[in-house]
Amino acid sequence: MKLLKSFLPITVLLLSTQVLSAQFKLPTLPYATNALEPAIDKQTMEIHHGKHHAAYVNNLNAALKGASAEGKSLADLLAQVSKYPAVIRNNAGGHFNHSLFWLVMAPKPKPVSPAFLKEINGAFGTMDKFKAAFADSAAKRFGSGWAWLIVQNGKLKITTTGNQDNPLMDVVAEKGKPILALDVWEHAYYLKYQNKRPDYISAWWTVVNWAEVERRFNEVKK
Ligand code: MN3
């Protein structure tokens, strides 16, 4: 018993060191898992955040351990992702993309501001035209991937990427700063919408956090 007691603090110390040494952490959701209903159901949010996003974080940490890329920021990893193995590209992308996705959604979001609406109108004609073009790109993205609103050379642009790639990566054709992200992997919608990706996309507009999208736009334009 005395021996066990003396080992206990060491075990606790080792465990906490292991947790602390994990470079990236799963961010907590800024709202409850049922807060985006009915657009996105609770079970989908629980699995999507708690299992899928958590797996990207864990796999990224495991891949970085002892690798040349260990200690690099997420931004640095993405910007030079061509230098690293696919496991880093997929999981660094997965971690970044989901971290952004949670923040550009909100329960009962405020409508788009007049100032940002002017930017949308300037780039796409009208908000309806922007939504139609974005939804069309998202629906047509074959297989798993993402739809994006990016700022490219100061201009708003719609683009999509496959798998967990994103517009910050040096491997994608359309680069830019992402300010709005839509996950069109089946895991993002299949429980509620099954094969009906366009229905998921049209419901998703009701939870888009325009204030956050505009904040990111202004940050890029600064
Ligand atoms: Mn996802």
Residues whose N, C-alpha, C, O or C-beta is under 5 A from the ligand:
A	BS01	MN3	D183 W185 A188
